[in-house]
Every structure is written in C-alpha cells, then in structure tokens.
Amino acid sequence: QVQLVESGGGLVQAGGSLRLSCAASGRTASFSRTTMGWFRQAPGKDRELVARISWNWGSTYYADSVQGRFTISRDNAKNTVYLQMNSLKPEDTAVYYCNDANAQIPWGQGTQVTVSP
C-alpha cells in the first residue's frame, strides 16, 4: 500500500505563490513508473484534476484554469511530486491532493490552500 502526504499549503494573497509537495511512502517500487496528478476540491464542488505528469516528465497536462500559472514536477529518487503555483487567484482556494492519474491510491489528508482577494 502507498501512503500519500501532501504539504505546503497555506494562506496567501491573490497574486502570490505557493509550492506544494506530495511525498509517497510504503510500497513505492512502482512510483517512478506512475503518472501522477494533483487534484483539488473546493467547498461544494467535485474534486478535479489540475495537473498531471508522466513518469519520465515526457508528458504534462494542465487544466485550462491553471495553464500558465501552475507547474508540476517530480523527483522520483525522493518519491515526491511538486506543484508550483504562481499568480494565485481566490478561485484557486481548495484542498489540494495528489494521487496517481487514475486516483487508485487511497487519498491523503490533502493540504489547504486559501487565496485572499
């Protein structure tokens, strides 16, 4: 079983930046071969995929709402995925989670991101 722990969230003003981290532990032998994603869930809304990165950095995907502002990266040696978030907007406020692209790993606790106007 893989466990995911997200961190790096916080309160930031609009236009600010945050860097989120997601550390995988447990049965991580296949982590370096797994496409990983960052998801978010705002109050009253469904969880949505915001970014995805293939195992070898060869392919990335961004939701239209974050394209050009967020950057996903990974360090396979550390079993960690990152999300650099710049030019944050109030509508980015949500709990952010990481998971494999098919959301097959048990969800972690997430990290809260709050962007004030």
Buried (B, 14 or more C-beta within 10 A) or exposed (E): EBEBBBBBBEEBEEEBEBBBBBBBEEEBEEBEEBBBBBBBBBEEEEBEBBBBBBBEEEEEBBBEEBEEBBBBBBEBEEBBBBBBBBEBBEEBBBBBBBBBBEBEBEBBEBBEBBBEE
